[in-house]
């Protein structure tokens, strides 16, 4: 894989970052040679561990986002703390997408499809 790491200081689009992360996560799948002994992602995606391994992490990270948001609201933590927790949640969600061979672009496309549609209308259409 000839993917160049994305530096924290690089101005990068969300599309470019998601594409890069998707490549890295895909390469770390054990089926693609990822070593669970050497890679956290490969360990999460390992046979016999997935999907429970990453689903548990998604639940933990979602709870941490909730707690951080409450702490930010009450002035106990900074917005940077909330960003950190959301990044953890997004990362583990990307691992889940990788497991199911779904791309981040698929999620972006779904969000784009919903853009301009009232949230109340969209939710009601799911129950119809």
TIPA-417346 format. One record per atom (N, C-alpha, C, O): residue number from 1; atom name; x, y negated, z. Coordinates in steps of 0.001 Angstrom, whole numbers, always signed. Layout:
% residues N
SITE  pos  site        x        y        z
SITE  NUM    CA        X        Y        Z
...
***
This chain:
% residues 128
SITE  pos  site        x        y        z
SITE    1     N     +855    +1174       +0
SITE    1    CA       +0       +0       +0
SITE    1     C     +892    -1225       +0
SITE    1     O    +1819    -1307     +806
SITE    2     N     +640    -2171     -876
SITE    2    CA    +1473    -3358     -973
SITE    2     C     +740    -4577     -439
SITE    2     O     +762    -5644    -1053
SITE    3     N     +109    -4422     +672
SITE    3    CA     -650    -5497    +1277
SITE    3     C     +256    -6347    +2152
SITE    3     O    +1010    -5819    +2969
SITE    4     N     +183    -7645    +1984
SITE    4    CA     +964    -8562    +2786
SITE    4     C     +164    -8939    +4023
SITE    4     O     -998    -9330    +3906
SITE    5     N     +768    -8828    +5219
SITE    5    CA      +32    -9208    +6421
SITE    5     C     -406   -10662    +6361
SITE    5     O     +270   -11505    +5770
SITE    6     N    -1534   -10940    +6975
SITE    6    CA    -2051   -12296    +7018
SITE    6     C    -1526   -12943    +8290
SITE    6     O    -1802   -12469    +9392
SITE    7     N     -776   -14017    +8140
SITE    7    CA     -212   -14724    +9281
SITE    7     C    -1268   -15559    +9972
SITE    7     O    -2216   -16033    +9346
SITE    8     N    -1092   -15734   +11271
SITE    8    CA    -2021   -16567   +12035
SITE    8     C    -1993   -18015   +11548
SITE    8     O    -2975   -18741   +11702
SITE    9     N     -880   -18435   +10966
SITE    9    CA     -755   -19823   +10543
SITE    9     C    -1216   -20049    +9111
SITE    9     O    -1380   -21194    +8690
SITE   10     N    -1429   -18965    +8351
SITE   10    CA    -1891   -19099    +6976
SITE   10     C    -3346   -19556    +6958
SITE   10     O    -4172   -19078    +7736
SITE   11     N    -3643   -20487    +6060
SITE   11    CA    -5040   -20830    +5826
SITE   11     C    -5583   -19728    +4934
SITE   11     O    -5153   -19577    +3790
SITE   12     N    -6524   -18963    +5457
SITE   12    CA    -7014   -17808    +4718
SITE   12     C    -8534   -17823    +4739
SITE   12     O    -9155   -18197    +5734
SITE   13     N    -9115   -17413    +3635
SITE   13    CA   -10564   -17356    +3575
SITE   13     C   -11048   -16108    +4302
SITE   13     O   -10304   -15142    +4467
SITE   14     N   -12281   -16142    +4724
SITE   14    CA   -12876   -14968    +5359
SITE   14     C   -12872   -13798    +4380
SITE   14     O   -12620   -12661    +4777
SITE   15     N   -13148   -14066    +3110
SITE   15    CA   -13139   -13002    +2098
SITE   15     C   -11776   -12325    +2031
SITE   15     O   -11684   -11098    +2014
SITE   16     N   -10714   -13134    +1992
SITE   16    CA    -9362   -12576    +1895
SITE   16     C    -9018   -11787    +3151
SITE   16     O    -8412   -10719    +3066
SITE   17     N    -9395   -12298    +4304
SITE   17    CA    -9095   -11607    +5543
SITE   17     C    -9848   -10287    +5634
SITE   17     O    -9258    -9263    +5979
SITE   18     N   -11144   -10295    +5331
SITE   18    CA   -11916    -9053    +5367
SITE   18     C   -11374    -8042    +4355
SITE   18     O   -11317    -6848    +4649
SITE   19     N   -10983    -8499    +3183
SITE   19    CA   -10414    -7592    +2176
SITE   19     C    -9121    -6968    +2692
SITE   19     O    -8899    -5767    +2543
SITE   20     N    -8273    -7792    +3297
SITE   20    CA    -7009    -7292    +3846
SITE   20     C    -7267    -6281    +4964
SITE   20     O    -6691    -5194    +4969
SITE   21     N    -8136    -6647    +5909
SITE   21    CA    -8434    -5740    +7017
SITE   21     C    -9053    -4436    +6519
SITE   21     O    -8748    -3361    +7036
SITE   22     N    -9909    -4534    +5528
SITE   22    CA   -10523    -3330    +4964
SITE   22     C    -9464    -2399    +4390
SITE   22     O    -9536    -1184    +4576
SITE   23     N    -8486    -2959    +3697
SITE   23    CA    -7392    -2150    +3137
SITE   23     C    -6604    -1472    +4248
SITE   23     O    -6313     -278    +4176
SITE   24     N    -6264    -2237    +5271
SITE   24    CA    -5471    -1695    +6371
SITE   24     C    -6249     -598    +7093
SITE   24     O    -5712     +481    +7344
SITE   25     N    -7510     -869    +7426
SITE   25    CA    -8316     +117    +8146
SITE   25     C    -8497    +1384    +7313
SITE   25     O    -8396    +2494    +7836
SITE   26     N    -8759    +1219    +6032
SITE   26    CA    -8933    +2376    +5144
SITE   26     C    -7654    +3218    +5126
SITE   26     O    -7719    +4447    +5169
SITE   27     N    -6510    +2569    +5062
SITE   27    CA    -5231    +3284    +5026
SITE   27     C    -4952    +4023    +6330
SITE   27     O    -4203    +5000    +6343
SITE   28     N    -5545    +3568    +7416
SITE   28    CA    -5298    +4189    +8722
SITE   28     C    -6249    +5341    +9029
SITE   28     O    -6104    +6004   +10056
SITE   29     N    -7222    +5586    +8150
SITE   29    CA    -8098    +6737    +8354
SITE   29     C    -7237    +8001    +8346
SITE   29     O    -6365    +8148    +7490
SITE   30     N    -7470    +8904    +9281
SITE   30    CA    -6688   +10144    +9278
SITE   30     C    -6748   +10884    +7934
SITE   30     O    -5762   +11497    +7525
SITE   31     N    -7879   +10833    +7258
SITE   31    CA    -8008   +11480    +5949
SITE   31     C    -7070   +10863    +4911
SITE   31     O    -6765   +11482    +3891
SITE   32     N    -6621    +9647    +5180
SITE   32    CA    -5707    +8961    +4259
SITE   32     C    -4277    +8934    +4794
SITE   32     O    -3433    +8194    +4290
SITE   33     N    -4013    +9743    +5816
SITE   33    CA    -2653    +9829    +6350
SITE   33     C    -2425    +9064    +7636
SITE   33     O    -1315    +9079    +8167
SITE   34     N    -3461    +8386    +8160
SITE   34    CA    -3309    +7679    +9422
SITE   34     C    -3035    +8655   +10553
SITE   34     O    -3681    +9699   +10651
SITE   35     N    -2079    +8316   +11403
SITE   35    CA    -1650    +9199   +12490
SITE   35     C    -2263    +8746   +13809
SITE   35     O    -1902    +7684   +14316
SITE   36     N    -3182    +9526   +14379
SITE   36    CA    -3800    +9149   +15644
SITE   36     C    -2806    +8961   +16791
SITE   36     O    -3113    +8260   +17756
SITE   37     N    -1632    +9569   +16705
SITE   37    CA     -621    +9387   +17745
SITE   37     C      +99    +8046   +17612
SITE   37     O     +705    +7568   +18572
SITE   38     N      +36    +7437   +16425
SITE   38    CA     +771    +6199   +16175
SITE   38     C     -121    +5000   +15888
SITE   38     O     +360    +3866   +15869
SITE   39     N    -1412    +5229   +15665
SITE   39    CA    -2307    +4151   +15258
SITE   39     C    -3590    +4174   +16081
SITE   39     O    -4273    +5194   +16159
SITE   40     N    -3904    +3042   +16688
SITE   40    CA    -5141    +2902   +17456
SITE   40     C    -6355    +3162   +16568
SITE   40     O    -7288    +3856   +16974
SITE   41     N    -6342    +2608   +15364
SITE   41    CA    -7461    +2794   +14436
SITE   41     C    -7599    +4257   +14070
SITE   41     O    -8707    +4794   +14086
SITE   42     N    -6496    +4915   +13740
SITE   42    CA    -6542    +6338   +13399
SITE   42     C    -7070    +7152   +14576
SITE   42     O    -7806    +8120   +14384
SITE   43     N    -6701    +6766   +15778
SITE   43    CA    -7201    +7465   +16972
SITE   43     C    -8718    +7308   +17089
SITE   43     O    -9422    +8273   +17390
SITE   44     N    -9224    +6090   +16850
SITE   44    CA   -10669    +5862   +16902
SITE   44     C   -11411    +6651   +15827
SITE   44     O   -12550    +7070   +16032
SITE   45     N   -10755    +6852   +14674
SITE   45    CA   -11392    +7504   +13532
SITE   45     C   -11095    +9001   +13436
SITE   45     O   -11522    +9661   +12489
SITE   46     N   -10369    +9532   +14410
SITE   46    CA    -9939   +10931   +14348
SITE   46     C   -11113   +11892   +14424
SITE   46     O   -12121   +11635   +15083
SITE   47     N   -10946   +13006   +13727
SITE   47    CA   -11919   +14108   +13756
SITE   47     C   -12138   +14525   +15207
SITE   47     O   -11181   +14707   +15959
SITE   48     N   -13382   +14673   +15586
SITE   48    CA   -13707   +15062   +16945
SITE   48     C   -13826   +13891   +17908
SITE   48     O   -14347   +14048   +19012
SITE   49     N   -13350   +12720   +17503
SITE   49    CA   -13443   +11520   +18338
SITE   49     C   -14517   +10570   +17794
SITE   49     O   -15331   +10029   +18543
SITE   50     N   -14495   +10386   +16479
SITE   50    CA   -15449    +9489   +15823
SITE   50     C   -16778   +10210   +15654
SITE   50     O   -16771   +11425   +15458
SITE   51     N   -17884    +9549   +15717
SITE   51    CA   -18033    +8109   +15871
SITE   51     C   -18096    +7633   +17323
SITE   51     O   -18084    +6428   +17574
SITE   52     N   -18165    +8565   +18287
SITE   52    CA   -18343    +8142   +19675
SITE   52     C   -17255    +7188   +20150
SITE   52     O   -17533    +6265   +20915
SITE   53     N   -16013    +7403   +19702
SITE   53    CA   -14900    +6577   +20157
SITE   53     C   -15116    +5106   +19825
SITE   53     O   -14976    +4246   +20694
SITE   54     N   -15454    +4814   +18578
SITE   54    CA   -15623    +3404   +18224
SITE   54     C   -16990    +2869   +18625
SITE   54     O   -17129    +1669   +18862
SITE   55     N   -17994    +3721   +18707
SITE   55    CA   -19308    +3246   +19170
SITE   55     C   -19233    +2799   +20624
SITE   55     O   -19837    +1795   +21000
SITE   56     N   -18497    +3537   +21436
SITE   56    CA   -18288    +3145   +22835
SITE   56     C   -17592    +1791   +22898
SITE   56     O   -17975     +927   +23686
SITE   57     N   -16564    +1609   +22061
SITE   57    CA   -15840     +333   +22047
SITE   57     C   -16744     -809   +21600
SITE   57     O   -16658    -1909   +22147
SITE   58     N   -17601     -575   +20627
SITE   58    CA   -18519    -1625   +20178
SITE   58     C   -19438    -2032   +21333
SITE   58     O   -19675    -3222   +21542
SITE   59     N   -19948    -1067   +22076
SITE   59    CA   -20789    -1378   +23228
SITE   59     C   -20042    -2177   +24280
SITE   59     O   -20565    -3157   +24811
SITE   60     N   -18812    -1759   +24585
SITE   60    CA   -17997    -2480   +25564
SITE   60     C   -17727    -3908   +25105
SITE   60     O   -17854    -4859   +25876
SITE   61     N   -17352    -4038   +23838
SITE   61    CA   -17015    -5371   +23317
SITE   61     C   -18245    -6271   +23262
SITE   61     O   -18146    -7469   +23528
SITE   62     N   -19399    -5709   +22922
SITE   62    CA   -20635    -6511   +22905
SITE   62     C   -20939    -7028   +24304
SITE   62     O   -21332    -8183   +24469
SITE   63     N   -20758    -6180   +25310
SITE   63    CA   -20981    -6615   +26692
SITE   63     C   -19996    -7718   +27079
SITE   63     O   -20364    -8662   +27778
SITE   64     N   -18753    -7603   +26630
SITE   64    CA   -17752    -8631   +26927
SITE   64     C   -18085    -9945   +26232
SITE   64     O   -17830   -11016   +26783
SITE   65     N   -18650    -9877   +25033
SITE   65    CA   -19091   -11101   +24350
SITE   65     C   -20192   -11779   +25167
SITE   65     O   -20174   -12994   +25363
SITE   66     N   -21131   -10994   +25632
SITE   66    CA   -22235   -11543   +26432
SITE   66     C   -21691   -12217   +27690
SITE   66     O   -22078   -13340   +28012
SITE   67     N   -20801   -11536   +28396
SITE   67    CA   -20242   -12105   +29625
SITE   67     C   -19431   -13362   +29336
SITE   67     O   -19526   -14343   +30073
SITE   68     N   -18636   -13344   +28273
SITE   68    CA   -17835   -14519   +27925
SITE   68     C   -18726   -15692   +27547
SITE   68     O   -18449   -16830   +27925
SITE   69     N   -19794   -15423   +26802
SITE   69    CA   -20713   -16501   +26415
SITE   69     C   -21365   -17131   +27649
SITE   69     O   -21502   -18352   +27732
SITE   70     N   -21761   -16299   +28593
SITE   70    CA   -22341   -16827   +29829
SITE   70     C   -21309   -17646   +30599
SITE   70     O   -21635   -18697   +31151
SITE   71     N   -20065   -17167   +30636
SITE   71    CA   -19000   -17903   +31322
SITE   71     C   -18694   -19233   +30643
SITE   71     O   -18429   -20226   +31319
SITE   72     N   -18728   -19260   +29314
SITE   72    CA   -18524   -20524   +28589
SITE   72     C   -19664   -21485   +28912
SITE   72     O   -19431   -22666   +29172
SITE   73     N   -20886   -20982   +28896
SITE   73    CA   -22055   -21822   +29184
SITE   73     C   -21962   -22436   +30577
SITE   73     O   -22368   -23579   +30788
SITE   74     N   -21429   -21675   +31517
SITE   74    CA   -21329   -22152   +32900
SITE   74     C   -20031   -22907   +33172
SITE   74     O   -19796   -23358   +34293
SITE   75     N   -19191   -23046   +32148
SITE   75    CA   -17950   -23800   +32293
SITE   75     C   -16819   -23031   +32957
SITE   75     O   -15830   -23635   +33372
SITE   76     N   -16941   -21705   +33068
SITE   76    CA   -15913   -20895   +33716
SITE   76     C   -14841   -20407   +32749
SITE   76     O   -13744   -20036   +33165
SITE   77     N   -15160   -20408   +31474
SITE   77    CA   -14201   -19979   +30452
SITE   77     C   -14259   -20951   +29285
SITE   77     O   -15209   -21718   +29128
SITE   78     N   -13203   -20892   +28467
SITE   78    CA   -13150   -21767   +27293
SITE   78     C   -13801   -21090   +26098
SITE   78     O   -14031   -19881   +26098
SITE   79     N   -14090   -21881   +25093
SITE   79    CA   -14630   -21321   +23851
SITE   79     C   -13631   -20364   +23222
SITE   79     O   -14030   -19418   +22544
SITE   80     N   -12342   -20593   +23434
SITE   80    CA   -11314   -19693   +22898
SITE   80     C   -11473   -18288   +23480
SITE   80     O   -11209   -17302   +22792
SITE   81     N   -11901   -18187   +24734
SITE   81    CA   -12141   -16875   +25338
SITE   81     C   -13282   -16157   +24629
SITE   81     O   -13225   -14946   +24415
SITE   82     N   -14309   -16903   +24270
SITE   82    CA   -15441   -16312   +23545
SITE   82     C   -15005   -15875   +22146
SITE   82     O   -15385   -14799   +21685
SITE   83     N   -14221   -16696   +21481
SITE   83    CA   -13708   -16339   +20153
SITE   83     C   -12902   -15041   +20238
SITE   83     O   -13043   -14168   +19381
SITE   84     N   -12074   -14910   +21244
SITE   84    CA   -11258   -13710   +21439
SITE   84     C   -12140   -12467   +21552
SITE   84     O   -11870   -11446   +20920
SITE   85     N   -13190   -12562   +22357
SITE   85    CA   -14085   -11413   +22553
SITE   85     C   -14877   -11093   +21290
SITE   85     O   -15082    -9921   +20973
SITE   86     N   -15325   -12117   +20564
SITE   86    CA   -16045   -11877   +19313
SITE   86     C   -15109   -11217   +18293
SITE   86     O   -15536   -10341   +17539
SITE   87     N   -13847   -11630   +18266
SITE   87    CA   -12884   -10997   +17353
SITE   87     C   -12742    -9509   +17671
SITE   87     O   -12678    -8683   +16759
SITE   88     N   -12693    -9163   +18959
SITE   88    CA   -12636    -7747   +19337
SITE   88     C   -13876    -6996   +18855
SITE   88     O   -13770    -5883   +18339
SITE   89     N   -15045    -7603   +19022
SITE   89    CA   -16295    -6978   +18581
SITE   89     C   -16301    -6799   +17069
SITE   89     O   -16641    -5727   +16568
SITE   90     N   -15929    -7841   +16345
SITE   90    CA   -15894    -7748   +14885
SITE   90     C   -14918    -6665   +14441
SITE   90     O   -15222    -5889   +13535
SITE   91     N   -13742    -6607   +15075
SITE   91    CA   -12744    -5610   +14700
SITE   91     C   -13302    -4198   +14841
SITE   91     O   -13198    -3388   +13920
SITE   92     N   -13885    -3910   +15984
SITE   92    CA   -14402    -2557   +16201
SITE   92     C   -15600    -2262   +15286
SITE   92     O   -15829    -1111   +14914
SITE   93     N   -16349    -3288   +14931
SITE   93    CA   -17435    -3116   +13975
SITE   93     C   -16859    -2793   +12591
SITE   93     O   -17419    -1978   +11858
SITE   94     N   -15751    -3428   +12241
SITE   94    CA   -15091    -3107   +10971
SITE   94     C   -14580    -1670   +10965
SITE   94     O   -14601    -1010    +9926
SITE   95     N   -14124    -1185   +12108
SITE   95    CA   -13711     +217   +12208
SITE   95     C   -14917    +1121   +11918
SITE   95     O   -14798    +2114   +11200
SITE   96     N   -16070     +769   +12479
SITE   96    CA   -17284    +1557   +12228
SITE   96     C   -17632    +1552   +10740
SITE   96     O   -17942    +2597   +10168
SITE   97     N   -17581     +386   +10122
SITE   97    CA   -17874     +308    +8692
SITE   97     C   -16913    +1187    +7902
SITE   97     O   -17318    +1869    +6960
SITE   98     N   -15643    +1169    +8288
SITE   98    CA   -14631    +1980    +7614
SITE   98     C   -14978    +3466    +7720
SITE   98     O   -14878    +4205    +6741
SITE   99     N   -15377    +3885    +8892
SITE   99    CA   -15748    +5293    +9105
SITE   99     C   -16852    +5719    +8137
SITE   99     O   -16818    +6821    +7587
SITE  100     N   -17821    +4844    +7937
SITE  100    CA   -18969    +5167    +7093
SITE  100     C   -18771    +4754    +5633
SITE  100     O   -19711    +4791    +4840
SITE  101     N   -17540    +4360    +5282
SITE  101    CA   -17211    +3929    +3916
SITE  101     C   -18130    +2806    +3441
SITE  101     O   -18630    +2812    +2316
SITE  102     N   -18331    +1855    +4329
SITE  102    CA   -19089     +632    +4019
SITE  102     C   -18094     -512    +4095
SITE  102     O   -17286     -572    +5022
SITE  103     N   -18144    -1418    +3134
SITE  103    CA   -17195    -2524    +3148
SITE  103     C   -17771    -3732    +3877
SITE  103     O   -18986    -3889    +3995
SITE  104     N   -16883    -4565    +4354
SITE  104    CA   -17313    -5827    +4957
SITE  104     C   -18072    -6652    +3923
SITE  104     O   -18980    -7407    +4269
SITE  105     N   -17697    -6505    +2650
SITE  105    CA   -18382    -7228    +1581
SITE  105     C   -19847    -6816    +1490
SITE  105     O   -20693    -7638    +1137
SITE  106     N   -20160    -5569    +1797
SITE  106    CA   -21553    -5127    +1814
SITE  106     C   -22353    -5910    +2861
SITE  106     O   -23502    -6282    +2623
SITE  107     N   -21737    -6156    +4018
SITE  107    CA   -22405    -6918    +5075
SITE  107     C   -22532    -8383    +4660
SITE  107     O   -23572    -9005    +4877
SITE  108     N   -21475    -8927    +4066
SITE  108    CA   -21525   -10312    +3585
SITE  108     C   -22624   -10467    +2543
SITE  108     O   -23351   -11461    +2552
SITE  109     N   -22752    -9500    +1648
SITE  109    CA   -23801    -9542     +619
SITE  109     C   -25189    -9521    +1260
SITE  109     O   -26094   -10221     +805
SITE  110     N   -25356    -8727    +2303
SITE  110    CA   -26647    -8678    +2996
SITE  110     C   -26953   -10018    +3667
SITE  110     O   -28089   -10490    +3632
SITE  111     N   -25933   -10625    +4277
SITE  111    CA   -26137   -11951    +4883
SITE  111     C   -26489   -12984    +3814
SITE  111     O   -27349   -13839    +4026
SITE  112     N   -25818   -12898    +2668
SITE  112    CA   -26115   -13815    +1568
SITE  112     C   -27543   -13623    +1075
SITE  112     O   -28232   -14592     +755
SITE  113     N   -27984   -12370    +1014
SITE  113    CA   -29349   -12085     +575
SITE  113     C   -30358   -12736    +1518
SITE  113     O   -31404   -13221    +1086
SITE  114     N   -30037   -12742    +2792
SITE  114    CA   -30944   -13298    +3798
SITE  114     C   -30895   -14820    +3879
SITE  114     O   -31817   -15440    +4410
SITE  115     N   -29837   -15426    +3364
SITE  115    CA   -29672   -16875    +3456
SITE  115     C   -30856   -17565    +2826
SITE  115     O   -31260   -17232    +1712
SITE  116     N   -31404   -18511    +3526
SITE  116    CA   -32553   -19251    +3018
SITE  116     C   -33878   -18600    +3353
SITE  116     O   -34935   -19167    +3076
SITE  117     N   -33836   -17411    +3947
SITE  117    CA   -35057   -16718    +4356
SITE  117     C   -35234   -16958    +5845
SITE  117     O   -34309   -16749    +6630
SITE  118     N   -36400   -17387    +6223
SITE  118    CA   -36678   -17597    +7635
SITE  118     C   -36389   -16316    +8405
SITE  118     O   -36782   -15228    +7987
SITE  119     N   -35699   -16454    +9533
SITE  119    CA   -35417   -15301   +10374
SITE  119     C   -36680   -14604   +10826
SITE  119     O   -36713   -13380   +10949
SITE  120     N   -37713   -15378   +11072
SITE  120    CA   -38980   -14782   +11500
SITE  120     C   -39624   -13991   +10357
SITE  120     O   -40188   -12919   +10572
SITE  121     N   -39531   -14537    +9140
SITE  121    CA   -40086   -13846    +7974
SITE  121     C   -39287   -12580    +7703
SITE  121     O   -39866   -11527    +7431
SITE  122     N   -37949   -12673    +7776
SITE  122    CA   -37097   -11515    +7517
SITE  122     C   -37374   -10411    +8527
SITE  122     O   -37487    -9244    +8152
SITE  123     N   -37483   -10765    +9796
SITE  123    CA   -37754    -9760   +10820
SITE  123     C   -39127    -9122   +10603
SITE  123     O   -39268    -7908   +10752
SITE  124     N   -40140    -9917   +10254
SITE  124    CA   -41482    -9376   +10021
SITE  124     C   -41479    -8415    +8842
SITE  124     O   -42237    -7445    +8833
SITE  125     N   -40627    -8675    +7836
SITE  125    CA   -40595    -7796    +6657
SITE  125     C   -40035    -6418    +6995
SITE  125     O   -40331    -5448    +6297
SITE  126     N   -39229    -6314    +8054
SITE  126    CA   -38679    -5019    +8462
SITE  126     C   -39757    -4144    +9105
SITE  126     O   -39649    -2917    +9090
SITE  127     N   -40777    -4755    +9659
SITE  127    CA   -41825    -4009   +10341
SITE  127     C   -42973    -3640    +9405
SITE  127     O   -43893    -2916    +9789
SITE  128     N   -42909    -4141    +8187
SITE  128    CA   -44004    -3904    +7242
SITE  128     C   -43893    -2577    +6573
SITE  128     O   -44739    -2228    +5750
***
